[in-house]
């Protein structure tokens, strides 16, 4: 494999928080101070931060110095580059706040203040009370009083968020892996939070600068941000053609079904809303869930179109927006929609709560009447085989977990202009992409897409990918088999590179092979006193799950509860084991995106990634890495330049 040099950090979690452009810029600033003074101290930080564009109009150098002095008694304390990086992570890029240096240097509790939206908190508490009120563990703690901070107290043991993820996407977490004790010890709490964060990524949440300690301390703005994403995923679960084929009715004459299929759920919801508004005679276009719905008129027209039997002309005739908003909510309640927002939330344009409100209306009455013929036609046209769909899902979640600037909604469509793969390549192999030869979307000229994809192919060849008789145009044309093959090799390269980097720290920095991974796993199981072995990643005996249970137990004996494991002799036993294995691996700290079926069917690719992820966690702990929950970097620059703007360097602590 070719090697691309970038700025490397010994802590993989810390490395994952930054793009290489950001790391190079921060490294340059750190080295500049060290060159000038011979070392870098806490006292040097105000001068550095005050020059960041994000803070120029907010804090002076004296302001920053005063904040640092409040949280440390030794401004002359020398700091290394990693402490310097942690300082930038805890700085909010908008310049509204600057964290205390105790959190910068020691990763302890930060003391800056965040305003939280009390209306959103109330709405999410009501959602939790409704969906988890009968849970046999949580029923002793619910209902939560939204006027108190009981929500944040309940979050601290990690059980609530794990349960909420299962409400949003059922069976994501095997509840046998959750530590459900009245008073869990710190280790058990940390495992729950690690399981939560890795599972949140596995359902599509963007976990930005959230670590297990943030959840242990239940930092309100981070907790609400995560809950907001989980609830949103639940509410938008049916806003797609697969679960609601009637949506094909939204495709007009000049569009292709593929275009609708590739839209993000929020965009589909807006398209659905505008479809009905146009039929109802509403002349404006709703483009967001904030300013465009503040006056309540769009809601009045929408509900009149969807439920004429419940509507009255009053809502359209009322002049006061708050009064109109109140009438709209009352009408929605007649459709049995959950009350996610108040009239004030509509008038003030609360985007999250308005989206939840529209999603509720969609779930209760979508007003679509696509014929059975069109539904069948769509199903036949769009159906992928199960294996292809699973792999697309896995690669999409993996890509989005990397924290690249562009979000991927559908792998087979979104990679066709080459840009997303170039961003992934730059993340996985810093410096591999020549951005001067790349064209950023939207791309009007087809040959520019081919140029992007040609560079993708060339970089793959430099990495020794198997790309015989493959050209960039194959990606532009959407060759699914080729796209999956390329992304698989890229994911494998990324995983093996992580393992190689760990070996580098122990002076064993040689290439990692599949054989090395298999041998490591077999040795671990054998040394633990167990007898099962893996012949290859295609070994059909792996379908029982027993080998992986023994491997997980070998790397961390206390993590597997053998009382809930099965022999793996029946299909039901195999599925129970596979589901448990995935949750236990995530509970340890493995960021994996496979499904139980991948283990049951012995999917060679996913088996390799699972084994390598367990190996990485084990070796990382051996080298002092401890439990890390990996989160994508934030504020990646819009344009890939040699030098990033200062404002791009400060990492944002909130979504």
Buried (B, 14 or more C-beta within 10 A) or exposed (E): BEEBEBBEBBBBBBBBBBBBBBBBBBBEBBEEBBEEEEEBBBBBBBEBBBEBBBBEEBBEBEBBBEBBBEBBEEBEEBBEBBBBBBBBBBBBBEBBBBBBBBBBBEBEBBEBEBEBBEBBBBBBBBBBBEBBEEBEBBEEBBBBEBEEEBBBEBBBBBBBBBBBBBBBBEEBBBBBBBBBEEEBEEEBBBBBBBBBBBBBBBBBBBBBBBBBBBBBBBBBBBBBBBBBBBBBBBBBBBBBBEEBBBBBBBBEEEEEBBEBBBBBBBBBBBBBBBBBBBEBEBEEEBEEBBEBBBBBBBBBBBBBBBBEEBBEEEBBEBEEBBBBBBBBBEBBEEBEBBEBBBBEBBBBBBBBBBBBBBBBBBBBBBBBEBEEEBBEBBEEEBEEEEEBEBBBBBBBBBBBBBBBBBEBBBBBBBBBBBBBBBBBBBBBBBBBBEBEEBBBBEBEEEEBBBBBBBBBBBBBBBBEBEBEEBBBBBBBEEBEEBBBBBBBBBBBBBBBBBBBBBBEBEEEEEEBEBEBBBEBBBEBBBEEEBEBBBEBBEBEEBBBBBBBBBBBBBBBEEBBBEEEBBEBEEEEBBBBBBBBBBBBBBBBBBBBBBBBBBBBBBBBBBBBBBBBBBBBBBBBBEEEBEBBBBBBBBBBBEEBEEEBBBBBBBBBBBB
